[in-house]
Amino acid sequence: MASCASEGLYPLHRSKTIHLVRHAQGIHNVAGEKDHSAYLSEQLFDAQLTPLGWQQVDNLRKHVRASGLSKRIELVVVSPLLRTMQTAVGAFGGEGSGSGSGDGNPLMAQNTGKSNRPAISSLNSPPFIAVELCREHLGVHPCDRRRSISEYKPMFPAIDFSLAKNEGDVLWTPDTREKNEDVAARGVKFMKWLLTREEKEIAVVTHSGFLFHTLAAYGDDCHPTLKKEMSKHFNNCELRSMVIIDRSMLGSNASKTDFPGKIPSGTDVPSDAV
């Protein structure tokens, strides 16, 4: 009997749950909504969150805890830009101010990005790693150009920047905007990278353009309504949970829940002889 085309069945260990988050409102969002040409302003370089953006982060943090996500997420992947890292540590960071003894390195130092916020603790939080593949649409707009890694490290001491191979931003160019199809291809490459991770439940804090073009590359095998649901634009600080399936053996992790049903040790006896 042929399988139903509207359904899919896959081994659990070939899938991951990913919680996709667009950063909270940044100063560039406010300026750009008033005048789109403001995105060309150097004053918006590596834009930080607005006070309203921080309120959005606080609300997302409450949801993450009330829903139980804070106990399930094993890794937070974040685009290495100020607004995304502020959103990530604010929503998924540890409890407390991060200034007490025994807290270790804080996820964010006090008043980072003119935030007027206390330090954010890494205590009891999942690990955070910065990944360039999930950067925003690259080029032309200074708000999407990152600082040097050495500048970010004192701001976000507990974020792992080891995958950022270049100290400076070699991806952003002042005169060429990344093509939409190239953003989508980069997004697909990022999703494949996620499948190679051991963690099964991962939060990704990234950007509107990156999410829109990446998700538009998926869902062609779904009902059009699901395709539309997946690829619509994200609001600031919106979270959507999705499942990604490894259908090409990219990952190599064995199942932690499958049971082989082996015969107990000893002489094998056919069941009909018992």
NUVEXGU-140781 format. One record per atom (N, C-alpha, C): residue in one letter; x, y, z. Coordinates in steps of 0.05 Angstrom, whole numbers, padded with zeros to 5 digits, always signed. Each point is the difference from the previous one (the first is absolute). Example, Ala and Ser with C-alpha at 12.3 -4.5 7.8 and 13.67 -1.06 7.14 Angstrom:
2
a+00264-00114+00156
a-00018+00024+00000
a+00018+00024+00000
s-00007+00021-00014
s+00016+00024+00001
s-00015+00022+00014
//
This chain:
274
m+00017-00024+00000
m-00017+00024+00000
m+00017+00025+00000
a-00005+00018-00018
a+00016+00025-00002
a-00005+00018+00024
s+00021+00014+00008
s-00003+00019+00023
s-00017+00024-00008
c-00013+00011+00019
c-00017+00024-00005
c+00018+00024-00005
a-00005+00015-00022
a+00018+00022-00007
a-00002+00023+00019
s-00021+00001+00016
s-00003+00023+00019
s+00013-00005+00027
e+00014-00023+00003
e+00012-00007+00025
e+00030-00006-00005
g+00015+00002+00021
g+00028-00008+00000
g+00007-00014+00026
l+00016-00021-00002
l+00008-00015+00024
l+00030-00002+00000
y+00013+00009+00021
y+00029+00000+00001
y+00010-00009+00027
p+00024-00012+00002
p+00011-00007+00026
p+00004+00025+00017
l-00007-00002+00025
l+00002+00023+00018
l+00028+00012+00002
h+00020-00018+00000
h+00027+00010+00004
h+00011+00014-00025
r-00016+00000-00022
r+00007+00015-00024
r-00013+00027-00001
s-00011+00008+00022
s-00014+00026+00001
s+00010+00017+00023
k-00004+00026-00002
k+00006+00019+00021
k-00022+00020+00002
t-00005+00009+00024
t-00019+00022+00004
t+00016+00026+00002
i-00007+00019-00017
i+00014+00026+00000
i-00020+00022+00006
h+00007+00018+00018
h-00017+00022+00008
h+00013+00026-00013
l-00013+00009-00021
l+00010+00023-00016
l-00010+00026+00012
v+00018+00019+00005
v-00007+00025+00012
v+00012+00023-00016
r-00017+00019-00007
r+00010+00025-00011
r+00007+00019+00023
h+00022+00015-00002
h+00008+00018+00021
h-00022+00020+00006
a+00001+00012+00024
a-00019+00020+00009
a+00005+00026-00015
q-00017+00020+00004
q+00001+00025-00015
q+00027+00014+00005
g+00013+00007-00022
g+00025+00014+00001
g-00003+00029-00009
i+00019+00017+00006
i-00002+00028-00008
i-00002+00003-00030
h+00011-00019-00015
h-00002+00002-00030
h-00028-00006-00009
n-00015-00017+00014
n-00028-00006-00007
n-00017+00026+00002
v+00004+00015+00021
v-00015+00024+00005
v+00007+00021-00022
a+00025+00003-00005
a+00009+00020-00020
a-00009-00008-00028
g+00003-00026-00006
g-00007-00010-00027
g-00030+00001-00006
e-00017-00003+00020
e-00029+00002-00004
e-00008+00028-00006
k+00015+00020+00010
k-00006+00028-00006
k+00010+00008-00027
d+00024-00010-00007
d+00013+00007-00025
d+00018-00023-00008
h-00007-00015-00020
h+00016-00023-00008
h+00029+00006-00006
s+00005+00024-00010
s+00028+00008-00006
s+00017+00002+00025
a-00013+00001+00023
a+00016+00001+00025
a+00017-00025+00004
y-00007-00022-00013
y+00016-00024+00002
y+00029+00004-00011
l+00004+00021-00015
l+00026+00006-00011
l+00017+00016+00019
s-00011+00008+00023
s+00013+00017+00019
s+00021-00014+00016
e+00024+00011+00001
e+00022-00011+00016
e-00006+00001+00030
q-00018+00018+00008
q-00008+00003+00028
q-00014-00025+00010
l-00010-00017-00018
l-00014-00024+00008
l+00018-00025-00001
f+00026+00005-00002
f+00019-00022+00000
f-00005-00019+00023
d-00002-00026-00006
d-00004-00021+00020
d-00021+00008+00020
a-00024+00005-00010
a-00022+00012+00016
a-00006-00016+00026
q-00004+00015+00022
q-00007-00013+00025
q-00031+00001+00004
l-00010-00013+00020
l-00028-00001+00006
l-00010+00027+00011
t-00025+00006-00005
t-00013+00023+00012
t-00011-00008+00027
p-00008+00020+00017
p-00014-00007+00025
p-00024-00018-00004
l-00016+00006-00022
l-00022-00018-00006
l+00009-00028-00007
g+00023-00001-00015
g+00011-00026-00006
g+00007-00016+00024
w+00010+00012+00021
w+00006-00014+00025
w-00025-00009+00014
q-00022+00016-00002
q-00025-00010+00011
q-00010-00025-00015
q+00004+00000-00027
q-00007-00024-00015
q+00017-00024+00009
v+00025+00004+00006
v+00018-00021+00009
v-00010-00011+00027
d-00007+00018+00018
d-00010-00008+00026
d-00026-00017-00003
n-00017+00008-00018
n-00025-00016-00005
n+00007-00027-00011
l+00019-00001-00019
l+00008-00026-00011
l+00012-00018+00022
r+00016+00012+00017
r+00012-00015+00022
r-00021-00013+00018
k-00021+00015+00006
k-00022-00010+00016
k-00014-00024-00014
h-00004+00003-00026
h-00012-00022-00016
h+00018-00025+00000
v+00025+00004-00004
v+00019-00022-00001
v+00000-00016+00026
r-00003+00014+00022
r-00001-00014+00026
r-00028-00012+00005
a-00021+00014-00006
a-00026-00010+00005
a-00007-00025-00017
s+00011-00001-00024
s-00005-00022-00018
s+00017-00024+00005
g+00021+00003+00016
g+00019-00022+00005
g+00023-00001-00019
l+00001+00018-00020
l+00022-00001-00019
l+00027+00004+00013
s+00001+00016+00021
s+00025+00006+00013
s+00013-00025+00011
k-00015-00021+00006
k+00010-00025+00011
k+00008-00020-00022
r-00010+00005-00024
r+00004-00019-00022
r+00022+00008-00019
i+00004+00026-00004
i+00020+00009-00020
i+00028-00007+00009
e+00014-00013-00018
e+00028-00010+00006
e+00021+00019-00011
l-00007+00017-00018
l+00020+00018-00013
l-00014+00024-00011
v+00013+00023+00002
v-00010+00025-00012
v+00020+00009-00021
v-00009+00001-00025
v+00017+00009-00023
v-00008+00028-00006
v+00019+00018-00003
v-00007+00028-00003
v+00018+00013-00022
s-00013+00017-00016
s+00015+00017-00019
s+00018+00020+00015
p+00025+00002-00007
p+00018+00018+00015
p-00004+00029-00007
l-00023+00011+00007
l-00005+00029-00001
l-00012+00008+00027
l+00003+00025+00006
l-00008+00010+00027
l-00029-00006+00006
r-00018+00006-00018
r-00029-00003+00006
r-00008-00029+00004
t+00012-00018-00015
t-00007-00029+00003
t+00011-00011+00025
m+00025+00007+00007
m+00012-00010+00024
m-00014+00011+00025
q-00008+00025-00001
q-00016+00012+00023
q-00026-00016+00003
t-00014-00005-00022
t-00025-00015+00001
t+00004-00028+00010
a+00021-00013-00009
a+00005-00028+00007
a+00006-00003+00030
v+00018+00016+00010
v+00007-00003+00028
v-00022+00010+00019
g-00015+00020-00010
g-00023+00009+00016
g-00022-00020+00003
a-00005-00014-00022
a-00023-00019+00000
a+00008-00028+00011
f+00025-00009-00005
f+00007-00027+00006
f+00023-00002+00021
g+00009+00023+00011
g+00021+00000+00019
g-00008-00010+00027
g+00020-00002+00018
g-00004-00011+00026
g-00014+00019+00019
e-00005-00010+00024
e-00014+00016+00020
e+00020+00018+00014
g-00010+00022+00012
g+00017+00018+00015
g+00014+00021-00018
s+00015+00017+00013
s+00012+00023-00014
s+00027-00007-00013
g+00011-00023+00008
g+00026-00007-00012
g+00023+00012+00014
s-00005+00014+00022
s+00022+00014+00014
s+00008-00014+00026
g-00015-00021+00007
g+00006-00013+00026
g+00023-00020-00003
s+00013-00007+00022
s+00021-00019-00001
s-00011-00028-00007
g+00014-00014-00016
g-00009-00027-00008
g-00017+00001-00025
d-00005+00024-00011
d-00016+00002-00024
d+00017-00006-00025
g+00027+00001+00003
g+00017-00004-00023
g-00001+00025-00018
n+00008-00003-00025
n-00001+00022-00019
n-00029+00008-00006
p-00007+00025+00001
p-00027+00008-00008
p-00005-00004-00030
l-00024-00004-00008
l-00007-00001-00028
l+00002+00027-00013
m-00008+00021+00016
m+00002+00027-00010
m+00010+00018+00023
a+00019+00017-00005
a+00010+00019+00020
a-00021+00022+00004
q+00003+00013+00023
q-00019+00022+00007
q+00001+00022-00021
n-00024+00010-00008
n-00004+00023-00018
n+00012-00004-00028
t+00002-00025-00008
t+00010-00006-00027
t-00019+00012-00021
g+00011+00014-00019
g-00016+00012-00021
g-00019+00021+00010
k+00010+00016+00019
k-00016+00022+00012
k-00028-00010+00010
s+00000-00024+00010
s-00025-00013+00008
s-00011+00009+00027
n+00018+00011+00016
n-00008+00007+00028
n-00011-00025+00015
r+00011-00023-00007
r-00009-00025+00013
r+00023-00011+00016
p-00007-00014+00022
p+00021-00014+00016
p+00012-00023-00016
a+00022-00010+00010
a+00013-00023-00013
a-00020-00024+00000
i+00002-00017-00020
i-00018-00023-00002
i+00017-00025+00005
s-00009-00016+00019
s+00015-00024+00009
s+00000-00022-00020
s+00021-00017+00001
s+00001-00024-00016
s-00007-00024+00018
l-00007+00005+00025
l-00006-00022+00019
l-00024-00015-00008
n+00003-00027-00003
n-00022-00018-00008
n-00012+00006-00027
s+00015+00013-00017
s-00010+00005-00027
s+00013-00020-00019
p-00013-00004-00024
p+00013-00017-00020
p+00024+00014-00011
p+00018-00014-00014
p+00022+00013-00013
p-00009+00018-00023
f+00014+00021-00005
f-00006+00019-00022
f+00024-00001-00020
i-00006-00001-00026
i+00021+00000-00020
i-00008+00019-00022
a+00019+00017-00009
a-00004+00019-00021
a+00007-00013-00027
v-00017+00003-00020
v+00004-00013-00026
v-00006+00020-00022
e+00020+00005-00017
e-00002+00020-00021
e-00020-00008-00022
l-00005-00026-00003
l-00018-00009-00021
l-00028+00012+00003
c-00009+00006+00025
c-00027+00010+00004
c+00000+00030+00003
r+00019+00014-00012
r+00000+00029+00000
r-00023+00010-00018
e-00006+00026+00004
e-00020+00013-00017
e+00010+00003-00028
h-00019+00006-00018
h+00005+00008-00028
h+00025+00018-00001
l+00021-00009-00013
l+00026+00014+00002
l+00004+00023-00020
g+00014+00020+00008
g+00009+00021-00018
g-00017+00025+00001
v+00013+00023-00005
v-00012+00027-00005
v-00010+00012+00026
h-00017-00014+00015
h-00012+00012+00025
h+00020-00003+00023
p+00009+00023+00011
p+00019-00001+00023
p-00011-00014+00025
c-00026-00001+00003
c-00012-00013+00023
c+00006-00030+00000
d+00007-00011-00023
d+00005-00028-00003
d+00030-00007+00000
r+00016+00020+00004
r+00029-00005+00002
r+00008-00005+00029
r+00015-00020+00005
r+00007-00007+00028
r+00026+00014+00008
r+00004+00000+00027
r+00025+00010+00011
r+00021-00022-00001
s+00024+00006+00009
s+00020-00020+00002
s-00006-00020+00023
i+00009-00024-00002
i-00005-00020+00021
i+00012+00009+00026
s+00023+00013+00000
s+00013+00009+00024
s-00017+00021+00014
e-00016+00015-00015
e-00018+00019+00013
e-00024-00013+00013
y-00010-00022-00013
y-00023-00014+00011
y+00006-00016+00025
k+00024-00011+00002
k+00006-00019+00022
k-00004+00013+00028
p+00009+00025+00005
p-00005+00012+00026
p-00030+00006+00005
m-00015+00004-00022
m-00028+00006+00002
m-00016-00025+00007
f+00008-00023-00012
f-00014-00025+00003
f+00020-00022+00007
p+00010+00001+00025
p+00023-00018+00007
p-00006-00030-00002
a-00025-00008+00004
a-00006-00029+00000
a-00010-00010-00026
i-00001+00017-00021
i-00007-00010-00026
i+00025-00011-00014
d-00003-00023-00013
d+00022-00013-00014
d+00002+00012-00028
f+00023+00013-00005
f+00004+00012-00027
f+00021-00016-00016
s+00005-00024+00008
s+00021-00016-00013
s-00005-00006-00030
l-00026+00000-00008
l-00006-00006-00028
l+00003+00025-00018
a+00004+00023+00012
a+00005+00025-00016
a+00030+00000-00007
k+00006-00008-00023
k+00028-00004-00007
k+00015+00026-00006
n-00014+00021-00005
n+00012+00026-00006
n-00005+00020+00022
e+00021+00014+00008
e-00003+00021+00021
e-00019+00022-00009
g+00005+00010-00025
g-00017+00021-00011
g-00022-00012-00017
d-00018+00018-00009
d-00023-00009-00017
d+00009+00000-00029
v+00005-00024-00010
v+00009-00002-00028
v-00024-00008-00018
l-00023-00004+00011
l-00024-00008-00016
l-00015+00024-00010
w-00001+00021+00015
w-00016+00024-00007
w+00016+00018-00019
t-00013+00009-00021
t+00013+00019-00019
t-00017+00025-00002
p+00013+00023-00004
p-00015+00026+00000
p-00016+00005-00025
d+00006-00013-00022
d-00012+00007-00025
d-00016-00022-00014
t-00001-00024+00012
t-00014-00022-00013
t-00018-00014+00021
r-00026-00001-00007
r-00019-00013+00017
r-00003-00030-00008
e+00002-00018+00019
e-00003-00028-00005
e-00026-00007-00014
k+00002-00016-00021
k-00024-00008-00015
k-00018-00017+00018
n-00027+00002-00005
n-00019-00016+00015
n+00006-00030-00001
e+00006-00009-00024
e+00006-00029-00003
e+00025-00008+00014
d+00019+00018+00004
d+00024-00006+00015
d-00006-00001+00030
v-00018+00017+00009
v-00008-00001+00028
v-00013-00028+00005
a-00018-00008-00018
a-00014-00026+00003
a+00020-00023+00000
a+00020+00001-00018
a+00020-00021-00001
a+00016-00001+00025
r+00006+00023+00011
r+00015+00001+00025
r-00017-00011+00023
g-00026+00006-00001
g-00018-00011+00020
g-00003-00030-00001
v-00001-00011-00024
v-00001-00030-00003
v+00026-00012+00010
k+00023+00013-00005
k+00025-00010+00011
k+00000+00001+00030
f-00012+00020+00011
f-00002+00003+00030
f-00017-00023+00011
m-00022-00006-00013
m-00018-00022+00009
m+00015-00026-00001
k+00016-00005-00020
k+00015-00024-00002
k+00021-00002+00022
w+00011+00023+00007
w+00019+00001+00023
w-00014-00007+00026
l-00025+00010+00004
l-00015-00007+00024
l-00004-00030+00002
l-00004-00013-00022
l-00005-00029+00000
l+00025-00016+00009
t+00024+00012-00002
t+00024-00013+00009
t+00005+00002+00030
r-00016+00017+00013
r+00004+00004+00029
r-00012-00023+00015
e+00011-00005+00024
e-00010-00022+00017
e-00026+00008+00014
e-00003+00026+00005
e-00024+00010+00015
e-00025-00005-00015
k-00021-00008+00014
k-00026-00006-00013
k-00020+00023+00000
e+00004+00019+00018
e-00018+00023+00002
e+00016+00025+00002
i-00002+00017-00021
i+00018+00023-00003
i-00016+00025-00005
a+00008+00022+00013
a-00011+00026-00006
a+00019+00015-00018
v-00012+00014-00020
v+00016+00015-00019
v-00011+00029+00000
v+00018+00019+00007
v-00008+00028+00001
v+00013+00014-00023
t-00016+00010-00019
t+00011+00011-00025
t-00017+00024-00010
h-00004+00002-00026
h-00010+00025-00012
h-00023-00006-00019
s-00016+00021-00005
s-00024-00002-00017
s+00007-00009-00028
g+00018+00014-00013
g+00007-00007-00028
g+00011-00028-00003
f+00018-00007+00019
f+00011-00027-00001
f-00021-00022+00004
l-00018+00004+00019
l-00022-00019+00005
l-00018-00002-00024
f-00008+00023-00012
f-00019+00000-00022
f+00010-00016-00024
h+00025+00007-00008
h+00011-00013-00024
h+00008-00029+00005
t+00009-00006+00025
t+00007-00028+00006
t-00025-00018+00000
l-00021+00009+00014
l-00024-00017+00002
l-00015-00002-00026
a+00003+00020-00017
a-00013-00001-00027
a+00012-00023-00017
a+00024-00009+00008
a+00013-00022-00015
a-00011-00027+00008
y-00017-00001+00020
y-00012-00025+00010
y-00030+00000-00004
g-00012-00023+00004
g-00029-00002+00000
g-00013-00005-00026
d+00015-00004-00022
d-00013-00005-00026
d-00013-00027+00000
d+00006-00018+00018
d-00012-00026+00002
d-00024+00000+00019
c-00008+00024+00009
c-00022+00003+00019
c-00025+00011-00013
h-00022+00000+00013
h-00024+00014-00009
h+00007+00029-00002
p-00011+00015-00020
p+00007+00028-00003
p-00005+00017+00025
t-00021-00008+00015
t-00005+00015+00025
t+00023-00002+00020
l+00012-00024+00001
l+00023-00004+00018
l+00024+00015-00011
k+00004-00001-00026
k+00022+00015-00012
k-00002+00030+00006
k-00024+00010-00002
k-00005+00029+00006
k+00006+00005+00030
e-00009-00017+00017
e+00004+00003+00029
e+00029+00001+00007
m+00016-00018-00013
m+00028-00001+00006
m+00016+00024-00009
s-00007+00011-00023
s+00017+00020-00013
s-00009+00029+00005
k-00021+00005+00015
k-00008+00027+00005
k+00021+00015+00017
h+00001+00026-00002
h+00019+00016+00015
h-00004-00002+00030
f+00022+00001+00015
f-00001-00001+00029
f-00004+00028+00011
n-00015+00003+00022
n-00001+00024+00015
n+00025+00002+00017
n+00006+00024+00010
n+00022+00002+00019
n-00005-00017+00025
c+00020-00016+00007
c+00000-00017+00024
c-00021-00023-00003
e-00009-00006-00024
e-00018-00023-00004
e+00016-00026+00001
l-00012-00020+00012
l+00012-00027+00002
l-00019-00020-00014
r+00011-00016-00018
r-00014-00022-00013
r+00016-00025+00003
s-00014-00021+00009
s+00013-00026+00004
s-00005-00018-00024
m+00021-00013-00010
m-00003-00017-00024
m+00017-00025+00004
v-00005-00020-00016
v+00016-00025+00000
v+00015-00001-00026
i+00025-00006+00001
i+00016-00004-00024
i+00008-00030-00002
i-00003-00011-00023
i+00004-00029-00004
i+00026-00004-00017
d+00016-00019+00009
d+00024-00008-00015
d-00007-00023-00019
r-00005+00007-00025
r-00008-00021-00020
r+00024-00009-00017
s+00024+00010+00006
s+00023-00007-00017
s+00024-00009+00017
m-00005-00009+00025
m+00022-00011+00016
m+00022+00020+00006
l-00007+00026+00003
l+00020+00020+00007
l+00011-00005+00028
g-00019-00005+00018
g+00008-00005+00028
g+00008-00029+00003
s+00015-00006+00022
s+00009-00027+00004
s-00007-00010+00029
n-00018+00015+00013
n-00007-00007+00027
n-00018-00024+00002
a+00006-00018+00018
a-00017-00024+00004
a-00024+00007+00017
s-00021-00015-00003
s-00024+00005+00017
s+00006-00006+00029
k-00011+00017+00017
k+00002-00004+00029
k-00025-00013+00012
t-00020-00005-00017
t-00025-00011+00010
t-00007-00027-00013
d+00011-00006-00024
d-00005-00026-00013
d+00011-00022+00017
f-00013-00024+00000
f+00009-00023+00015
f+00001-00024-00019
p+00023-00013-00001
p+00005-00021-00020
p-00016-00026+00005
g-00010-00005+00024
g-00015-00024+00006
g+00016-00025-00003
k+00025+00001+00008
k+00018-00024-00002
k-00009-00022+00018
i+00007-00025-00008
i-00005-00024+00017
i+00020+00002+00024
p-00009-00006+00024
p+00018+00002+00023
p+00024-00018-00004
s+00022+00007+00014
s+00025-00015-00003
s-00004-00030+00008
g+00013-00017-00013
g-00003-00029+00005
g-00006-00015-00026
t-00005-00025+00002
t-00006-00016-00023
t-00026+00009-00013
d+00001+00005-00026
d-00024+00009-00014
d-00018-00024-00003
v-00025+00004+00008
v-00020-00021-00002
v-00023+00010-00018
p-00006-00015-00022
p-00023+00009-00016
p-00025+00002+00017
s-00017+00020-00006
s-00023+00004+00016
s-00020-00024-00001
d+00000-00015-00022
d-00019-00022-00001
d+00010-00025+00015
a+00025+00002+00010
a+00010-00023+00016
a-00004+00004+00030
v-00008+00024+00007
v-00004+00006+00029
v-00027-00012+00009
//
